[in-house]
Amino acid sequence: MTVQVRRQALVLRSAAQVFDVIEAAEFYPQFLPWCAGATILQRDDQVVVARLTVAWHKVRFSFVTRNPKRRPEWMAIGLEEGPFRQFAGTWQLTPLAESGCRVDFSLAYEFNASVLDPLAGPMFRRSIDHLVDAFVGRTEQLHPQAPLTSPPEKPP
């Protein structure tokens, strides 16, 4: 069964800041609890190819994605190898102001093995449901916003 995920978020960080966190797969193990490893296999201005290792309790598997990109507004997600029958999606980042953007994430996936889906399916669905929140949180951690200041008081 194909699982479809669509998430949106309004973020008080620039599209470039959010994009750079999404594109930097080698750092996923630092903030995605299910990601046990990430290796960049290829990176240039048009594409990033990465191998991700998922580990959750006794479930462990790896997959490779080939992701065409246009920094800072778009990245496609495509499966190159792994235990999925289908795995395709997009990140769309729309600047809203100098320091804000809208994040649109979509992903359709289906596990290839009937044995893997009952084991990994619930964990993977939960992880994907919170993926946008994880990337937004990481962006906010890496790029703290200056505190808002009050306008100076007028003398009496």
C-alpha positions in Angstrom: 0.0 0.0 0.0 1.4 3.4 -1.0 1.6 6.0 1.8 1.1 9.6 0.8 2.5 12.3 3.0 2.0 16.1 2.6 3.1 18.6 5.1 3.4 22.4 5.2 5.0 24.9 7.5 5.6 28.6 7.8 9.1 29.2 9.0 10.8 32.4 10.3 14.0 31.5 8.5 15.1 32.1 4.9 14.4 29.5 2.2 18.2 29.2 1.8 18.7 28.4 5.5 16.1 25.7 5.4 17.2 24.3 2.1 20.8 24.0 3.3 19.6 21.8 6.2 17.5 19.6 3.9 20.4 19.2 1.4 23.0 18.4 4.0 22.1 14.7 4.5 25.5 13.9 6.1 24.2 15.7 9.2 20.9 13.8 9.5 22.1 11.4 12.2 22.6 14.5 14.5 18.9 15.4 14.6 16.8 12.5 13.1 16.7 9.8 15.8 16.0 7.0 13.2 18.9 7.9 11.0 21.9 5.8 12.0 24.1 6.8 9.2 24.3 9.1 6.1 26.9 9.3 3.4 27.0 11.7 0.5 27.9 9.7 -2.7 27.7 12.6 -5.1 27.1 16.4 -4.7 27.2 19.2 -7.2 25.0 22.2 -8.1 22.3 20.1 -9.7 22.1 16.9 -7.6 22.9 15.3 -4.3 23.0 11.5 -4.0 23.0 10.0 -0.5 22.9 6.7 1.3 20.8 6.7 4.5 20.7 4.0 7.1 17.6 3.6 9.1 17.8 1.9 12.5 15.0 1.6 15.0 15.1 -1.1 17.6 15.8 -4.3 15.6 14.9 -2.9 12.2 17.8 -1.7 10.1 17.9 -1.0 6.4 19.6 1.4 3.9 18.5 3.2 0.8 20.1 5.6 -1.7 18.3 8.6 -3.0 19.2 10.8 -6.1 17.9 14.3 -5.5 17.9 16.9 -8.3 17.8 20.4 -6.8 17.5 24.1 -7.4 18.9 25.9 -4.4 17.2 27.5 -2.5 13.7 26.7 -3.7 13.3 23.0 -4.7 14.6 19.5 -4.3 13.1 16.3 -5.7 13.5 13.0 -3.8 14.0 9.9 -5.9 14.9 6.3 -5.0 18.1 4.9 -6.6 18.2 1.7 -4.5 16.6 0.3 -1.4 13.7 -1.7 0.1 10.9 0.4 -1.5 8.6 -0.3 -4.4 8.0 3.4 -4.6 9.8 6.4 -3.0 9.4 9.8 -4.6 8.7 13.3 -3.3 9.6 17.0 -3.3 10.6 19.8 -1.0 9.3 23.2 -2.2 10.5 26.3 -0.4 8.8 29.6 -1.2 10.3 32.8 0.2 7.7 35.0 2.0 9.9 37.8 3.2 13.6 38.4 3.7 13.7 36.0 6.6 10.7 33.7 6.2 9.5 31.0 3.9 6.8 28.4 3.3 7.9 24.8 3.3 5.8 22.2 1.3 6.9 18.6 1.6 5.3 15.7 -0.2 6.4 12.0 -0.3 4.8 8.8 -1.7 6.4 5.6 -0.6 5.7 1.9 -0.4 7.9 -0.8 1.0 9.0 -3.5 -1.4 9.0 -6.4 1.0 5.8 -7.6 2.7 8.0 -8.6 5.7 9.6 -5.2 6.1 6.4 -3.2 6.0 4.9 -4.7 9.2 8.2 -4.2 11.0 9.4 -0.8 9.7 6.1 0.7 8.4 4.7 2.1 11.7 8.1 3.6 12.7 8.8 5.0 9.2 5.3 6.5 9.0 5.7 8.3 12.4 9.1 9.5 11.4 8.0 10.9 8.0 4.9 12.5 9.7 7.3 14.6 11.9 10.1 15.1 9.2 9.2 18.8 8.4 9.2 19.6 12.2 12.6 18.0 12.6 14.1 20.0 9.7 12.5 23.3 10.9 13.8 22.6 14.4 17.3 22.0 13.1 17.2 25.2 11.0 16.1 27.2 14.1 18.8 25.6 16.2 21.5 26.4 13.6 20.2 29.9 12.8 18.8 31.5 16.0 16.8 34.6 15.4 17.7 37.8 17.2 15.3 38.6 19.9 12.6 41.1 19.1 13.2 44.4 20.8 10.7 46.9 21.9 10.7 50.4 20.4 12.4 53.0 22.7 10.1 54.6 25.1 9.2 58.3 24.5 10.2 60.7 27.2 7.2 62.1 29.3 
